[in-house]
């Protein structure tokens, strides 16, 4: 990996945390408790659509539903998604799913 690639990865994934996401927890009001909205300029890869994923704590064996829209689903308000949380507060499997999506959207070959 060259210096430019390393710099790009550090910018997009500072300390291993995706920079361009927003995470929400509805505290169990629905089975898809967690929602992550992918933000930033990745829509070149998604035909102009914005992606999100709703999931329970076990998205690989339970609920892990990807959505897309022509706008960010948490703007202008996000109260319907729950409380805003940090990426580190997501369960481990949710973090893994989000990182996989994020690497795809941002063309990160790690």
MOKAVEN-V133507 format. One record per residue. N is the residue number from 1. SS is DSSP state (H for helix, E for strand, C for the rest). D_FIRST is the distance of its C-alpha to the first C-alpha in Angstrom with 2 decimals. Layout:
[[N;SS;D_FIRST] [N;SS;D_FIRST]]
This chain:
[[1;C;0.00] [2;C;3.77] [3;H;6.79] [4;H;8.23] [5;H;6.16] [6;H;6.60] [7;H;10.07] [8;H;10.83] [9;H;10.27] [10;H;12.34] [11;H;14.85] [12;H;15.36] [13;C;15.28] [14;H;16.67] [15;H;17.33] [16;H;16.48] [17;C;19.35] [18;C;19.31] [19;C;20.52] [20;C;22.30] [21;E;24.76] [22;E;28.30] [23;E;29.79] [24;E;33.50] [25;E;35.86] [26;C;39.38] [27;C;40.55] [28;C;41.65] [29;C;43.82] [30;C;42.38] [31;C;40.72] [32;C;37.45] [33;C;37.29] [34;E;33.75] [35;E;32.43] [36;E;29.00] [37;E;28.74] [38;E;25.45] [39;C;25.60] [40;C;23.75] [41;C;22.98] [42;C;21.77] [43;H;25.11] [44;H;23.93] [45;H;22.86] [46;C;26.20] [47;C;28.77] [48;C;29.46] [49;C;30.18] [50;E;29.15] [51;E;28.26] [52;E;29.49] [53;E;29.95] [54;E;33.05] [55;E;33.16] [56;C;34.99] [57;C;33.56] [58;C;32.83] [59;C;31.26] [60;C;30.37] [61;C;33.99] [62;C;35.89] [63;C;35.29] [64;E;32.06] [65;E;33.10] [66;E;30.86] [67;E;32.63] [68;E;32.14] [69;E;34.18] [70;C;34.54] [71;C;34.31] [72;C;32.75] [73;C;35.14] [74;C;35.20] [75;C;36.40] [76;C;38.95] [77;C;39.74] [78;C;38.09] [79;H;41.07] [80;H;41.40] [81;H;38.04] [82;C;39.00] [83;E;37.81] [84;E;34.44] [85;E;32.28] [86;C;28.89] [87;H;26.03] [88;H;26.52] [89;H;30.14] [90;C;29.36] [91;C;29.98] [92;H;27.02] [93;H;27.29] [94;H;27.43] [95;H;24.25] [96;H;22.53] [97;H;23.99] [98;H;23.06] [99;H;19.38] [100;H;19.35] [101;H;21.11] [102;H;19.02] [103;H;15.69] [104;H;17.63] [105;H;19.24] [106;C;16.25] [107;C;14.09] [108;C;11.50] [109;C;9.98] [110;C;9.56]]
